[in-house]
Every structure is written in C-alpha cells, then in structure tokens.
C-alpha cells in the first residue's frame, strides 16, 4: 500500500541524474495497483505530482495494466507516459472513504489539476477533464454521462501515451539499455517514525501527554519533567503532521495564540471570560486544522474529530486522577493563582446561603478578589465576588447583592 509519506520520497532523496531510472522501480509500480481505494490518495497524489513537476530529473510513467484515479494524475504529471499493450488509464473522479463520489468542490479541484497538466504537456485538456467529470463530452471520444478511460491504443492516438512492449523496451525508450541498473527507493526510519506518530491511535496519546505535562508544570512550576514531557509530546505531534504536509505554520500560529490567550486569562485577568473562551477556541482550532489537509474528505473530518475527542477524554480522566495527587506549589499559592487554604466550618467558615441580612454590610477583602475570593465582615468570613473587578486584600468592600450562593461586593473608595 502507498502511504502519504511517498509524496516526500518522490520529492527527491539525493538521487542524481545518473540514478534517474531508479524512479521507475518496479516495486513502486507494484505498490500502486488501484489508488482509488486507498484513503487520502488524491491528496497524496497531488503532492507527488507537484514533486514530479518540480524535479529537474526526467521522470516517466510506466502503466502496467491500469492507472486509475490518483495513478492517472501522477502519470500525467510526468514527462511522458508509456503503457503496456492492453493497459488503461483514466477514471480519475475523486471518491470518499466509503467509495462515494466526492463533493463538487473536490471534483472541481481535481478537474482543474488534470486540465493544467494536459495543457502543460501540450495535450487536449478536454480529454483530461473527461477522466474526472462525466459531464464532459468529446465528439468521437466520449459521450456525456460516461467517465473517460483510455486503452493503450486510444491514449496513443490522442497523444497521451506511447506503447511499449516490455519494461526493458521502456528503459531503452527513455535512453537507457537492457543492463541499466534499477534503484529501489525504500522508506527510511524517519519516515516510518512519522507514520507512527501521525497514526490515529498514537496522536491522542501525544496530545494528552502534552497538555497533562503542561498542567503539571503549572501546578508545580520550575523547568521539570512535566514541562519537558509536555513540550516534547506537542512538538512530536505538530512536527510529524508538519512533515507529512497536513499541518501548516498557520495552524501552529492559531494554536500558539490560543495558548497565549489562556495564559492571559489565568495569570493576568483571572475569571473565565472572553480570553478564556477565545483561548480554548484557538487551541481546539489549531489542533483540528493540523490534522487536515487542503481538501479534507468526510473521512478526514471524522478521523480528526475522533482523535481530538479521544484526547479530551483521556486528558479529563487522567488529569483529574493525576492532579489530585500532586501538591500545590507554594509559589503559586503565595501569588494567589492557586489557593491552599481550606474553608472548614471548624475554622469559622460557612457556606454561602441566602443572606438578605448581608446586603449593605461593610467589611474588608480577606484575600485578593480576582474577582472571586473571601471577605471578612466582623468575625464572619464569606465567599464573595467583586462587581468592580480586582480588589486587593485589605480593601474595604460593601455587599450589594446576595443571590443564593453568590454574594456580590463593591469596593469602597471614599
């Protein structure tokens, strides 16, 4: 089976002009029997086609029996197409993961790609379009309502291919000889690692470890194991998707902006407000987009949703169990970011209830109000929320509302 990583293999791996026949390796031909049934092959084919067009090394396509869908696109991107007798090429309509025809947006993009390749090689672009869209009619070639697939003889008559009798005949046709060595390009260890890291069963673990590591680092600050593990896991997630061509720098920028907004909400302007909502949205959008390409299919969207959902579930369950067992950093408690004090009844604390008698009472803030905290009214300590934003500890306050468990106070400035 051909994986997305083949796009990078064909982009050039240090293969010089003398080793060009290696691009025609039989093993590569055997690995692409019918790309139309493989997930993401249309997107992978686009990257392979771009790599073939950009290379300075002459590249030729050898159609051994059939080149459907993505195979047709890649073949047209090469300098010349050679076909064995009895072979066929065409039927390049994009399909979804379940075999249904792709949405018109994706079909239109594929149609334009095929037309551009045909024009680039001086061929009739209508023939290439008819391989994608059954609505294209060409007199004497294909009628409306049928998808175009060409035999070797038909492709040769239209200038789309040249017939060769064998592999050895192809090598001779492109300037080689029967003794020309063939180089088999193999997937290296780095490409295999990227394949593992982007697998739907592995990606959720990377995301979970990344965020849990950062949470542990926030709760127990200092450059430690939690922060290092979180940074490494997120780097592996984004790096692998970036190499594979799914993620872009804009996705990482959106994710980073979301993290910054969450930090502002947590450390600069506490209280779950607009920065927190925008931050969560940015983080989720960055992660989601990093798992999609330019033209995601329904299967791509479902897979990305599944990975993100599994990550959230793992983070909630593991985070709840883990953070309960990690002591709060004294440094954060002293800064008022995390509270260590227990509001036990034996220590004089009472739960907030309907207290109409509190309205109008004056007291002092017993903690910094950010905007929530505790107020001291005589010898009674009550949980309160500031109506006017941040109030420092010791500031004078007055109760202006008491609604159930919510006691609203206002700072006294006079």
C-alpha angles and dihedrals in degrees: 000000000000116000128200089257089074086077088070093043091059092044087080132282101201092289110157130211092269091056095050094113087066087077088068093058112155091225090063090050092051092050093063106056096142116356092180091079096050121094116253094002094134091057092043090048091055091056092045090049091050091050091050092050093047098049120096091214114097109250125195131189121226113198109203103189101319144019109182131167110336090013090061092050093051092045093054090050092062127087093252138000120224121190135191116232111276094025126130136208132191137047091123101160109139114243135193128244092275095048099259121134113273121245118280092254091063093040090052091051092050091047091053092048092053093045092051092050092050092049090048090058095041095252130138103275092204090068091055092046091050089059088063106030122046089200091073113099124195118183112242092007113058135351126224115277096034129094115234120244118168128209120219092263093047093047090050092049091053092046093247097117146003124231121237126180099220147352091269090052089053092052090052092046092057094049102273133107138234089266096051108127119238119220117213110212110215130195110258127221094262092055091048089051092052089050090055095045093052094047112120090236093054103038095070090055091052092051093046094049090046097054096037090052091053091047091052090049091051092049093046104026123203126090097285143140095291095055093043093049092047094049092047094049094049090045091053091048097050095035094054093047090046092053091047091054096243099105124052133196089258090061091053089047092054090048092048092049089052091053091050092051091050089051090051090051093049103041109018108031106016119197125081100273142129095313091053094049093046091045094053090046092051093049093048093045093048093051093045095048092046089065094052133072132213096287108024118194126218088263090053092052092048092049093049091048091050093050092048093045093049090049093053093049092049092047094049095047097040094038093052092051095042102044093050088064098045116089117236115253113251089218092062092044092053089051091052094241094113122025121223100179116106115220096218120169091228088063093054100267120135130189118253111260136162100304111170088167090068095065109108095014117133128215143134134275107258090193134018107283106225078180094294125055141104132304128202117219108181104307094336121098116202135177109248141172124219119239093198101047126250118017119180123234111275094028117137115251139181127207110240101167137023113188114166107292094353119090112183120203134188127209117251110225102171 
